[in-house]
Amino acid sequence: MNDKLLVALDHSAASERVLRAAKELATQLGAEVFVLHLRERELMGRTGVVATEESKEAQGQVDEAVAELKDAGLSAEGSVLNTLYGHAAREIVEQAKEHDVGIIVMGTRGHSELESLVIGSTAHKVLHLADRPVLVIR
């Protein structure tokens, strides 16, 4: 197993728990951490993708997470990327491959099994697409 973790954060209530679990796991493994926040955007004809206040919030969240991990003595870096709506799971898996991580750590927004089947959840999709372990935090 590679000694790197990818931590996928969003603006959900689970993000704090995800970061805490990732920090504990990385400390135990002596692993490097790559923090990722994806902004899902819809493609809108001529308008394209427009930066919003969420962009600043997302970067702030990633910067705070990286600082917290570094304060714990871990090697960490982070990135905020755009992806098309519905493609977050694929992007998480691609970033995991690109950064050669051994484990993906992410949260779930707490959808029920029925909701996940009907609307799909990013965590559920990552579990099916990933070729490496995925730790899902509720």
KATA-V473532 format. One record per residue. RES is the residue in one letter. PSI is psi in degrees with one decimal (none if undefined). OMEGA is omega in radians with two decimals (NA if undefined). Layout:
RES_PSI_OMEGA + RES_PSI_OMEGA
This chain:
M_136.5_3.11 + N_150.2_-3.13 + D_47.9_3.08 + K_143.9_3.07 + L_144.1_2.92 + L_125.9_3.12 + V_112.9_3.13 + A_118.5_3.13 + L_151.9_3.01 + D_-164.9_-3.12 + H_18.7_-3.12 + S_165.5_3.11 + A_-23.4_-3.10 + A_-16.6_-3.04 + S_-37.8_3.13 + E_-42.5_3.12 + R_-37.4_3.12 + V_-47.8_-3.13 + L_-41.5_3.13 + R_-45.1_3.14 + A_-41.0_3.14 + A_-39.7_3.13 + K_-43.3_3.12 + E_-45.6_-3.13 + L_-44.8_3.14 + A_-37.5_3.11 + T_-44.8_3.14 + Q_-38.3_-3.08 + L_-12.1_-3.02 + G_35.8_-3.01 + A_151.6_2.95 + E_156.1_-3.11 + V_131.6_3.01 + F_116.8_-3.13 + V_129.7_-3.09 + L_133.0_2.98 + H_125.9_3.11 + L_132.4_3.03 + R_113.7_3.12 + E_130.6_-3.12 + R_146.1_3.02 + E_143.8_3.10 + L_119.1_-3.03 + M_74.5_3.05 + G_-121.0_-3.08 + R_-19.5_-3.05 + T_-28.4_3.14 + G_-152.6_-3.12 + V_129.3_-3.12 + V_132.1_3.09 + A_142.2_-3.12 + T_-179.6_3.05 + E_-30.4_3.12 + E_-31.3_3.13 + S_-44.1_3.13 + K_-40.3_3.11 + E_-42.4_-3.13 + A_-45.4_3.14 + Q_-38.5_3.09 + G_-41.6_3.13 + Q_-43.7_3.14 + V_-44.5_3.14 + D_-42.5_3.12 + E_-41.2_3.14 + A_-44.5_3.13 + V_-43.2_3.12 + A_-42.5_3.13 + E_-41.7_3.13 + L_-42.3_3.12 + K_-37.8_3.09 + D_-26.2_3.10 + A_4.9_3.10 + G_13.9_-3.11 + L_154.3_3.01 + S_124.4_-3.07 + A_148.5_3.01 + E_165.1_-3.11 + G_165.9_-3.12 + S_147.7_3.01 + V_123.6_-3.10 + L_154.9_3.02 + N_146.3_3.03 + T_159.1_3.10 + L_147.4_3.12 + Y_130.9_3.14 + G_-4.6_-3.10 + H_9.5_-3.08 + A_-43.3_-3.11 + A_-45.0_3.13 + R_-40.3_-3.13 + E_-39.3_3.10 + I_-46.1_3.14 + V_-40.9_3.11 + E_-41.2_3.11 + Q_-35.5_3.08 + A_-42.0_3.10 + K_-45.7_-3.10 + E_-38.7_-3.13 + H_3.0_3.08 + D_50.2_-3.13 + V_154.0_3.13 + G_-27.9_-3.08 + I_138.6_3.01 + I_129.1_3.10 + V_125.2_-3.11 + M_167.6_3.14 + G_176.5_3.03 + T_147.2_-3.11 + R_6.3_3.03 + G_21.3_3.07 + H_145.6_3.03 + S_166.9_3.10 + E_-40.9_3.13 + L_-45.9_3.11 + E_-41.0_3.14 + S_-37.9_3.11 + L_-37.4_-3.09 + V_-50.7_-3.06 + I_-14.1_-3.13 + G_144.7_3.06 + S_150.9_3.13 + T_-44.0_-3.13 + A_-43.5_3.13 + H_-43.1_3.14 + K_-41.0_3.12 + V_-41.9_3.11 + L_-36.1_-3.11 + H_-27.5_-3.08 + L_-25.4_-3.00 + A_145.1_3.07 + D_21.4_3.14 + R_166.3_-3.12 + P_145.1_3.09 + V_125.3_3.08 + L_114.6_-3.12 + V_125.5_-3.11 + I_131.0_3.09 + R_none_NA
